[in-house]
């Protein structure tokens, strides 16, 4: 079994329930494959965000200070885009949209 099949097998047949005021719901099948807060979700996010950050970092419109890129600072799963012009910001948004 290759690595990809192992990862996808961990995302199949996932069920959960909701507890509210001490009452449990019926079991629900999870439709999304990578849920927020699970270990694999963070792994997938890092894979995704790394390629996006690399593309934004080389974008000629991103903010640079003393040669260092400050185009897209991130904290956890929040990102900001900085550019000195509306055209530059639109270029960066287009890059995000293409990923």
Secondary structure, 3 states (H helix, E strand, C coil): CCHHHHHHHCCCCCEECCEECCEECCCEECCCCCCCCCHHHHHHHHHHHHHHHHHHHHCCCECEECCEECCCCEECCEECCCECCHHHHHHHHHHHHHC
